[in-house]
Amino acid sequence: MRNFKVTLDLSDCFKKVSKYELREFDSPFLTIFIQANDPDEVCYELIERLVKKILKKDSSIDARILCKEVKKLVRFDRIESL
């Protein structure tokens, strides 16, 4: 597995995500370090991590709709292999 540095942009959905007070995703523009096999896996893992944290806090219908929106609105600005 390789290490990656990811610059993530949550600005389009940050207002809705911030109400869940997620520690790892506490800013609209983030830099995250993650281990994965390839850049596609990095994208998948980060989106899944965000969705699981939202659903762990609240599993209502509104939270599930937000998760669908998040999957479409999250942008990966840069993925660098370290």
N, C-alpha and C positions, 0 to 999 in steps of 0.2 A: 504494500500500500504506500502511496505517495502522500506527501503533505501539500495542502493547497491553502492559499490565502484568497479569500473571497470578499469582494466588495459588493454589498447587498443594498438595494434601494427599496424601502418599504413605504416611501412617501405617499403613494396613491392610496394605501389602505391603513396607514399608521394611526389615524384618528380612531378607527374602529378597533384595531388590534391593541392600542394602548390601554383601553379600558379593562383588559384582562391582566394588566400588570405583569407581563412576562419578563423575567429577569434578563434572559439572554437577548431578547428582542425589544430593548428599551429605547431605541432611537430610530428615526426614519432612515438614517444612513449608517450602515454597520460594516465593520471589518471582522470577519470570522475566520478562524483557522480550523481546518478539518482534514481528516485522513480519508482517502478514497482511492479507488483504482483508476478512475478517469474523471474528466470534468462533468460528464453526464451524470455520474453517480453522485458527485458533489451537489448538483442542482436538486436531484431527487431527494437526497438525504436532508438537505436544509429545509426544503418545503415540507417534507414529512415531519421533521422535528417541530416546525412551527405549528403545523396542523394538530399534532398530538398534544402539544402544550396547551393550545386553545381548548381542545376537547376535554383535556384533563381538568381544566378550570370550570368549564361549563359545557354540558353536552346537550343543550337545548337545540331546537330547530334553528333559531337565529344564529347560534354559533356554527352550526353545520353549513348554513348558507354563507356565512362569513368565510369559512374555510374554502368553499368553492370560489369565492371572489378572490381570496388571497392567492390561490393557485394561478389565477389569471393575471393578477396585478403585480406580483413580485418580480423585480428585475434584478438580474445579475450584471452589475456594471463591469466587473473584471474578475477573472479566475486565473490566478497565477500558481504555477507549480513551483514549489520551493525545493 
